[in-house]
Amino acid sequence: MAAAAASAASPTDKERFICIYPAYLNNKKTIAEGRRIPIDKAVENPTSTEIQDVCAAVGFNVWLEKNKMYPREWNRDVQYRGRVRVQLKQDDGNPCLPQFPTRKSVMLYAAETIPKLKTRTQKMGGSDQSLQQGEGGKKGKGKKKK
């Protein structure tokens, strides 16, 4: 039993990774609703996949749990589901990446980087183009009505 307890305490164990829910970085949320960073640094409706992408890109050991929900999240849509587990520390207790010593530093980095993702920049450009094209705009309107 003592061996099992020692392995559970290891920072390399997936159960010990820090959790980041999209609500922590969402500028549409209040602090009471779960936002954990300043509103001016927060992102509009981040997804767990986007958080996973930016954390993995910088070199973190990440693990996406798609069906987990933030307890204070009232909206059960797929868009709001998921949480990302990030390995913050190594076995010896030192940070995995020296530039991110705390969970808050990881959250601020993710919020700063998500707007720069290709998926975010393409969505912005794509919506402008569909408004300019007559036929494309009609298709878009039809989809919204459903």
N, C-alpha and C positions, 0 to 999 in steps of 0.2 A: 504493500500500500504506500509506503514512503516513497518508493521509486515512481509510482504513478503521480503522486503529488509533486515531486521534483520536476517531472517532465511537463506537467501542466503549467508550472511557474516559468518555464523557459520562454524567453521572448521570441524564439524561432517557432514556437508552436502556434498554429493558425488561430487557436482560441485566444491567444494573447495579442494578436494584431489589433491595432486601433480601428474603430469603426468610423466611417464617414458616411453619413446619410445626405442625400441631396438637399434636404431641408436646412442643413447647417450652412449651406452656401447660397440659399435662395433669397434674392432681394425682395421677393413678393411676400416673404414671411416676416413676422415680428419676432422679437426675442422670445416672447411668450409662446409663439408657435414653433420655436426651435432653431431660429437663426443664431449662429454662434460667432459670426464675424461682423465687423462694421458694415452697415448698409451700403456705404459708398464703395466698398470693395467687393460686395456680393454680386452674384450673377443672376440673370433672369432665368428661372426654371432650369437649373442644371439637371442632367440625368446621371444615374449611377454609372452608365457606360462611359460618359464623358469624363467623369472623375477617375474611373479606372484607366482610361486612355492617357490622361495627362500624368498620372502617378506612375504608370508603367513606363512611359516615355522618358521620365527623368531618372529611372533606374530603381524604383521601389519594387519590392516583392509584393504584388497585389493579388487579391482574391475577391471576385465579384459574387455576391449572394443575391441573385435576381429576385427571389420570392420573399425576401425580408421586407418588412414595412416599418417605417418610423412610427413609433407608438402615437405621437401627437398628430399624425397626418390623417385628416378626416377623409380625404379624397382617395378612393381605392383604385384609381386608374393605373394602368401599367406604367404610364409616364412617371408616376411618383413612387414606383416600387424600386426596391433594390437598395443594397448598401455595399460599400466597398471596404474591405479589410486591408489595411496597409501595415507591413512590418516596419515598425518605427525603430526598434532596437535589436542589436545582435545579442548573442548569448552572454557576452561579457558585460552587457548593460550600456555599451556605447551606441550612439545613433548609427543606423545603417548608412545614412548620408549626412555628413557633418553640417551641411547647410540647412538641414531640417531637424533640429533637436527636439522640437515639441509638436504635439498634434495640431496646435494652432498654426504653426509655421507651414505645415502641410496643407491645411485648409486654405490659408491665404494664398499659397502658391497655386493650388488648384483653381481657386476663384479668379486669379489673375490670368491664368493660362487658358481656361475654357473658352473665353470669347475669341481667342486666336485660332481655335481649331478650324480645320478646313470645312467640316460639316456645318459649323456656325457661319462662316464667311460665305460659303456657297448658297446656303439657304437665303441669306440676305440678297445676294445677287440674283438668284433664281426667281424670287418673288417680284423683283423689279421687272425682269424680262417678261414674265407672264402677264403683268399688267399692261405692258406695251403691245403685246401681240393680241389681236382681237379674238382669235379662235382659242388661244391658250387661256385667256381670261375667262371665257365662257365655260371651259372645262373646269377651271378652278371653282367657279361659282356653283356649278352643279355638284361638285364634291362636298362643298360646305353645307348644302341644303340637306344632305342625307343624314 
